[in-house]
Amino acid sequence: MTPGDVGDPIEILLVEDNPGDVRLTRKAFEDAGLVNNLHEVNDGVAAMEYLRQEGTYADVDRPDMVLLDLNLPRKSGEEVLIDIKSDPDLKRIPVVILTSSDAEEDMIKTYNEHANAYLKKPVKFRGFLDVVQRVEGFWISIVEFPPE
Amino acid sequence: MSEGDGRTQTASEASRGDLAAEQVLEISPTPMVVVDAAGFVVQSNERARSELGLQNDELLGLSTRDTRVTIRDEDGNPVASDETVTARVLQTGERQEATYHVDLPSGEEWWLSVEGAPVRGDDGTVDHVAISFEDVGDRKERERRFDAVFNNTYQFTGLMEPDGTLIEANETALAFGGLEPDDVIGEKLWDAYWFQTDDETPARLREDVARAASGEFVRYELEVRGAEGPAVIDFSLKPIRDERGEVSLIVPEGRNITDLKRREEELREERAFTESMLSGLPDALYAFDGSGNFLRWNSRLAEVTGYSDEEIADLHPLDFVPDDEATKIAENIAAVVESGETVTVESYFETKTGERIPYEFTGAPLIDQEDNALGLVGIGRDISDRKERERRFAAVFDNTYQFTGLMEPDGTLVEANETAVNFAGVDREDVVGRHLADTTWITEENRDRVREAVDRCREGEFVRFEMEITGEDGPAVIDFSLKPVTDETGAVSLLIPEGRDITELKEREAELAEKTAELERTVTQLERTNAELEQFAYVASHDLQEPLRMISSYLDLLEMEYREVLDEEAEEYIDFAVDGADRMREMVDDLLAFSRVQTRDEEFEPTPLEDVVEDAKRNLTLAIEETDATVACDDLPAVPVDTHQLRQLVQNLLENAINYAGDEPPRVHVSAEEHGDSVELVVADEGVGIPEEEQDRIFDIFMRGSGTADEGGSGIGLAICKRVAENHGGRIWVDSEAGEGTEFHVTLSRHPQTTGGETA
């Protein structure tokens, strides 16, 4: 099974606390014409519950990719990244860091923690749209995900 | 004599002449006995019996041969029976005599001078001996006594003929010369050993003997020769006249007066010595009687006072002291003369010319051998120097602002200066004589400490510490010290306590410490504030990005999605909003950059500055091309720098030069000057320049130049430059003239250690 095939939508988990960014991301995905299932949680703890299909997320499908903001309440994006990458069941899930921070040390730190990509949130919507299209193009259409 | 005696009968038959002879014998005043050939006494006279104290029958029957009778000669030797006078008369038929000491069996003893005469029988042979004797016991005793005196006197004495022939010399004289009697007896006096001292003495002696022989008593002192050395004798020759008045003997005598002479000589020398010593003394010496009449004085007294000896003789002791001292001196003289005390007093001599000279007088009672007070003997010592020293010492001692004193090694205070005494507000007597630890200055809690310090100082240690002491007007803090003073043997003989009032010093110290602490608090406060501000700047710039992004993104979305429904005016509004958001974003970016220019966090690498300039130029390629700018760069040295920070600095300065170039294409020149420990980098342009009134504010954050073409920047570039310069142990300043151009100067330390710096 290849992700991205029609009729077999990619499950994407967006971990983002800022409603403005959630909206922009959704809009960008829609405008790019991507037919993915974009799920959202608003903090790090909820992200881990979702990924581990715990509690209210017991019935969700496990995501094929995580778009992770670093600046999160309750549990930071960095901690979420570490949890994912140290969990044998989750570590193969590609994690794309989406953040407004352009601090070098943040970038280095997250790559060290095995982030699969690091993307700075563009300032304008047009840029945002561009990023989403690239992510789709690379991670969803091109990259073959390891079999579950 | 008994009639019944047969022998007497026989004799009496001899003749009538014999009878007469017998009677003569009987009444003879000379004691006589007749002894027969066998040695038996056959007859004795009355005188003999009474002399010997024996009855006739006791006498008769005694024999010279009787072993119970001991006979000794004058030298004490026993006389054998065949050696007696009787035996010798019988043997020789001639008269014999001797002096015997006779011990009888009865225990009686005599000294007898015995004379034996032969008595011949009818046939002419000697058949009896007539012995006359004399009791010489008294004479022998006199002789013995004379001998005892003669030989045992310590005087030299002897006896000689008028012609000078020595017939006796006593043991003392012989022993002195180491002589035997034979060496001198029979010789002329002047030839005797004793007088062989020089050529003249014997000749002189010969004349003197002649004078003595003529009856003159001769006496003089004479040096004689002895076995142990010479001696001086009181020599005399005394003529002895016989009954006819003629000189028959001369007694030479000598009394050894050598010791006497020596003593006399010594006394003379001693006296001379004492005299010269007294006159040589620097001290004035004098003695006066109870009435104040001067008895003796040395030359010094005259020299010092200026009076002549004649004048002194007429002066009274009180004439030598000033009037104001007279009472005191009179009292002291009285104490000496009347109470027998020895007194020392400090006063003055008043000289003849009226000058006062400080003197210390010591007077002792002048007493005779029976301890009667005669007056006063005194000595006066010039103490001008001492007084002067004392005066100077006192001047220093009492006027120094330090507390000081003198102590016995056991801690007893013997002196305290006025400063110390006045500080305590006590009298000297209140502290002198006490242990320092027990004096009024020392506070209760310091007493043990002071006592311990004294103990240590006594062992030779210099002790010093600060302590609080008590004074009349309140406490003071002193820098206290105890110093040991050693005598010539190295033993600690005195301790010197000193104290310096450091109250004000301590107060200033305390004030200073308080100010320092306050300053430190302020610095800490500032540092914290600064750190908070930096943190705030970072967090603010970082966190502002997100809402800004929201504004920009949604304005963008609004423009994209609703272009058709918005009129021209609405689009303009949106443009302004976008523009504002953009500017704000730029500022936030700069602020973030500024806050990230940290103080050095890694070792600076020596880097050629040209490389840094090249990097900066590369980053500005677009701007340089657009403005047709020229950026010239000299050969620049290598300096240890944080390349990232320094590139930012150079880039900002170049950007500045390009932005403020004015109408002409920008022309920039980068050069460097080396100054030993630092390198001065200069970025010069020919642009619009910076008005003087703005020059001191351009390095402040968000300060924007007025000559900027349109939107020159956020106004944070130069603030970043300043920070970078400071991080490199240097500073940055501007040298500019409006319309002429601008030079930015940046110093960079070759040994960047600190992060401080200044901005001109």
Interface residues (C-beta under 8 A of the other chain):
Chain A: N18 G20 D21 L24 K27 N71 S100 S101 A103 K121 P122 V123 K124 F125 R126 F128
Chain B: H542 Q545 E546 L548 R549 M550 S552 S553 Y554 D556 L557 M560 R585
